[in-house]
Amino acid sequence: MKYAIIGCGRISPNHIAAALKNEIDIVAICDLIESKMDETIEKFNLSNAKKYTNYEQMLIEQTPQLVAICTESGSHGQIAMKCLDYNCHLIIEKPIALSLKEADLIIEKAQEKNLKVSACHQNRFNKSIQKTREAMEQGRFGKLLHGAAHIRWNRGEDYYKQAPWRGTWEHDGGALMNQCIHNIDLLRWMMGDEIVEVVGMTDTLMHGYIEAEDLGLALIRFKNGSYGIIEGTTNIYPNNLEETLYIFGEKGTVKVGGKSVNLIEEWNFSDEIDNPENIKENYKENPPNIYGFGHYLLYTDVIEAIEQDRQPYVTAKDGRNALELVLAIYKSSNSKQTIKLPLINYSTLDCAEGEVTR
């Protein structure tokens, strides 16, 4: 399978390592900065990969079957649509886009052309998350009561200076869109996906040099009668503290924690069919960074989805769902109102037109 990657920034090594481990043919890499491509080629010994600064030229000359889009968030939608024009299957780094309109266009075009698109929410493949999902699908929680996603991380000025697009409404969004969207995706997925309404508040408390928020708080009411809580921030002193997911049901309680939901810290079910201590030991991971080990498994699944002509485990619609929830929080904060879902059309650019709650 011929593979190409567009964007050689901070997250690209995880994608390239996953592609290599899955033994697909990396035919090309693309970035506007040639030195980044040179560093990537040297690091991964990609001597046979062609370098491009123009991704459309790359698509024409190399005709890759699978393309990973790892550019700044604001360009994901435009690049994805062009790749679909050239009949490429896609793995799109989160968020899938910054507007619901673009996300819908990606989904529609992929369906029309029978192309597979996966939003890169790799934490769904964590051992801890897979075990929790299994318990959910088996009905072990009973009636769902509420869930909570806490993302307590740190990002300093150096992080934003590395890439000027970070923290802007046009190309990124704030803590919820960039850092917290993985856990927001997990919360929505675990709690039944369908949301009735959202109340959100956001603020910029420590990073006055960015346009978007460094703190986001939200309450969610799900269609199944359960509730959700989101707390996301990049203000934690002095370093990343935790990324934690709680699920509370009438017959079960699970807490998945660690730096990136990689440890089961609480596992209690009324059926008592397994030993909590054994579960904690058998489903823990110790990844070298917050990105975890999920990229490899996500790539494996997407490759199989292409070969078997089925939908990926994490679909473009899943990516839209996570985007919709973040945008609903933004809209609620801007309007100081409860937002009903589904949200038909909204984007981060709408946030630029009016200050997020201060």
Secondary structure as UniProt FT lines:
FT   STRAND          2..6
FT   TURN            10..11
FT   HELIX           12..21
FT   TURN            22..23
FT   STRAND          25..30
FT   HELIX           34..44
FT   TURN            47..48
FT   STRAND          50..52
FT   HELIX           55..62
FT   STRAND          66..69
FT   HELIX           73..75
FT   HELIX           76..85
FT   TURN            86..87
FT   STRAND          89..93
FT   HELIX           100..113
FT   STRAND          117..120
FT   HELIX           122..125
FT   HELIX           127..137
FT   TURN            138..141
FT   STRAND          144..152
FT   HELIX           157..162
FT   TURN            164..167
FT   TURN            169..172
FT   HELIX           175..178
FT   HELIX           181..190
FT   TURN            191..192
FT   STRAND          195..203
FT   TURN            208..209
FT   STRAND          215..222
FT   TURN            223..224
FT   STRAND          227..233
FT   STRAND          242..249
FT   TURN            250..251
FT   STRAND          252..257
FT   TURN            258..261
FT   STRAND          263..269
FT   TURN            270..271
FT   HELIX           276..282
FT   TURN            290..291
FT   HELIX           294..308
FT   HELIX           316..335
FT   STRAND          339..340
FT   HELIX           348..352
//
